[in-house]
Amino acid sequence: MTNASDWRGTVGKSWAQEWMRTDISFGELTPRLLAAIAAEPGDTVVDVGCGAGQLSIAVGQARLHASVTGIDISGDLVAAATARSDIPNVRFLEADASHWQPEGGRPDLYVSRHGVMFFPDPPEAFAHLAQIAAPGARIVFSCFRKPSENAWAASLAGLLPATEPSAPQRFSPGPFAFADPDHVRLCMAGWRDLAFTPVDFAYVAGAGDDPVGEAMALFRRIGPAAAALRNLVDAERQEVEERLLELVKAHLVDGRVTFPAAAWLVSASSDHRNG
């Protein structure tokens, strides 16, 4: 489970340092998400959980007339996003989206690439986003489907030592928190007309001149293997890394290390219809 304190700390720092690799990993999903966003109107756009800013920048480039604000709870990620952007209509703010208040006009379009699954209280957060939005605002975001449909996650989990499962919670944040559409409907208070479009894509763990090395570097810093490796003693860590290397090599095809991945593209309209 990845929570807000993780994103403010080690996890956020790792994602900020590895933004080029994480952008590549979502390289086949991002164009599909951008196509869904392009079909929506909106001049005041907010990227929720913007990470290192790739989606915000792309939306800003496509809508030069619009104001695009990327917000993220991680100061390290906001700093990385700000450093890589020179788009005048795009800005980045360190903020908790579940309490953030817009300084200018009300948002009429929210977007997010895998950034909305980490709220500790999703109904409260989504109700807040709807309440501060313009009447009839839209939201478009991506999120992972269940782990069994995401071979990268299932494969990595099989390499790691077994751990005691944590006590189930009604709203446990994490990368697969929004895998079940019925649960997403429960979470999205203040929104209506939810639509779910399944997208299958290749999760690109490694590419370039040394795809195996790139994949190993990614998995050592990002995701479930990284968290486990940080906490293992030397002998266990070496054993897991050897198995990880075998897994990565087995998924090297045509100069890329890829794993089957599965996401939802989710869209909805705000129930807030009056000024």
N, C-alpha and C positions, 0 to 999 in steps of 0.2 A: 504494500500500500504506500503510495506516494502522497504526502500531504503538504500543506502550505509551508510548514517549517522546512521541509526538505527542499522545496523550490527556492526558498529564501537562502538556503545554505548550500550544501554540497551538490545536490542535484542541479540546481540552477547554475552554479558555477561551472559544472561539467558541461552542461548543454551550451552555455555561452562560449566556452573554449572550443567546443566541437561543432560549431554551427555549420561549417562547410560540409562536414560529413553528414550531419542530420538533414541538411537540405537535400543532399544527394539521396539519402535513404528514402525520402518522400518524393523523389523526382518524378515518379510515374503517377502519383496521386494528385500532386499539386495542380497540374493542368486540368484535371477533371473537376477539382474544387473551384478553380478560377472560372471555368466555363459555367458552372452552376451560379456563381456569384455574378457573372456578366449578364445573366438573364434577369437580374433583379434591379429595380431602380434604387437610387440612393445617392444623396449628395453629402450627407454627414455620416461617415462610415466609422465604425469602431471594431477593431480586431481584438477579440477577447482572448487573453492568454497568448499574446502575440509572439512570445519566444524571441528569437533573434531577428524577427522582422521580415522574413522573406515574403509572406503573404501580404502584409501591409504595403510593402514597397511595390509589389506587383499590382495591387489594386490601385495605389496612387498613380502609378504610371499609366494605367488604363483609364483612369478618371481624373484627368488633370484639373477639371473644374471642381472636383469634390475635395472635402476636407477629410483626411484619414488619420485616425488616432489609434495607435497600438498601445494597449495597456497590458502590463504583466506584473505579477507579484514579486518577480525576481529582479533586483537591481542590477545584477550581473548581465542578465539577458537584455534588459532595457539599454544598458550601456553598449552592449554588442550591437544591438539593432541601430542605435543612434550613430555609432561609429561607421556603419556600412552604408548608411543612407545619405544621399544628397538630393532627395526629391523634395521640393519646396512645400508641397501640400501634404506631407507626411510628417507626423511627430510621434514620439514615444514617451510614455509616462509610466513610472513605477506606481502601481495602484492595485488595490484589491477590487476586482470588478463587481463583487457582491455589495460594495458600499460606495463605489466611485460615483461622483457627481460631475456631469459635464459642465464645462465652463462656458461653452458657446451654445449653439443650437442643439436641440434634442436629436439624438441619433435616429436616423431613419433606416439604417441597415447595419446589422451586426454580422461579422464574419469570424470564423475561427478554424484553424487547422489543428485538431486534436488538443484544444486548449480549454475545453469546458468540462472535463471529466474529473476535476480535482477540487471542486467546491465542497467544503465540509457540510453545507446545507444547501443542496441544489435548488429545491423549491424556493427558498428565500432569495437566493442569488438570481434566479431567472425571473422571479416576480419583481425584484428590484430593477433589473434591466428593462423589463417591460414598462414599469411605472415611469422611468425617466426617459423613455423613448418617445418619438413623435407618434401621433395616432397612425395606426396601420403599419407600423414599422415591421420590417422583415428580418429574419435571421437565417443564415446558412452556415453550417459547420460540418466538419468531418469528425468521425470517431471510429475506433476499432470495433469490429464485430467480435464474436467470442474467441477466446484463445485457441480453441481447436481448429478454427478457420485461419489462424495466423501461424504458419509453420515456423516462423522465426521465434515466436514466443514459446510454442510447444517444444521445439527442438532445444532451445536454451534451458527450459525448465527441466528437461530430462537429463541435463548434464550436472545439475546442481544438487548438493546434499539435501536430503529431505529436512523440512522444518515443520514445527508445530503450527497448524493453521490457526490464524487469529480468530477471535470470536466474531461471528457475523454481525454486521451492522446494517441498518436499513439503507444508509447512504455512505458507503465506503468509497472514498476517492481512489482513483487509480486509472491506469491506461485502458482497462477493460470495463470500467464502471458503467459505460453507456452501451454495452453490447446488446442488451435486451430492449427492443423498442417499447415494450410495455412499461419498463422501468423508466425509460426516457420520458414517456408521456407523464408519468407520475412526477418526475423531476421538474418538468417545464411548466410550472405554475405561471399564469399570465400569458400563455401562448396557445394558439389554436391552429387548426388545419395542418397538423404535423404531417410531413411526407418523408418517407425513408427510401432512398435509392441505394441499392447495394453496388459496391464497386470492388472488383478484384484487381489487384495490381501486384507488381513485383517490388518487394521491399529490397532496395539496393544497399547491401551492407558494405560492399567494397567495389571500387572501380579504379580506372587510371592505370598507371604504370605498375603498381603493386597492389592488385585488388585484395589479395589474401592479407597482406599487411594492413591495408586500410580497414578491412573488416575486423581484424583482431583489435586494432586501435579503437574502433567504434565500440565494440562489445566490452572492452575493458573499461570504458568510461561511461557508457550509456546503457540503461536497461537493467533487466534482472540479473544478468551475469556480473555486471559491474558492481552492483550492490553486494552480491555474494562474495566476489573476489576480495573486496575491501575488508571483509570480516573473517576470511579463512586464514588459518595458520599456513606457514610456508609449504609444507608437504601437501596439504590439501589443495592449496592454490595452484601448485605446479601440476597436480593431477587434473584439475578442472581445466586449466589452460591447455594441456595436451589434448584433452577430449574436444575442447573448443576448436583447436586448430584442425583436428580431423574433420569436425563438422563443417567448418568454413571451407576447407579444401574440397569436400564432397559437393558443395554448392557453387563451385567455380565453373561457370559455363560461359564460353565466348567472351572471356576477359572481364566478367563481372561475377561477384558473389551475390546471389539473389535468393530470396525466400518468398514463397507464396504468402500474400497478405490480403486481408479483407477488411473493408471499412463500410460505414454508412455515410452517405451524404444526407444530412437532415435539414429540412427547411420548415419554417413556420411563420405565422403572422401574429403580431401583438394583439392581445385582447383589449388593450388600451386604445379606444377609438375617439375619445374626446380630448379637446385641448386642455 
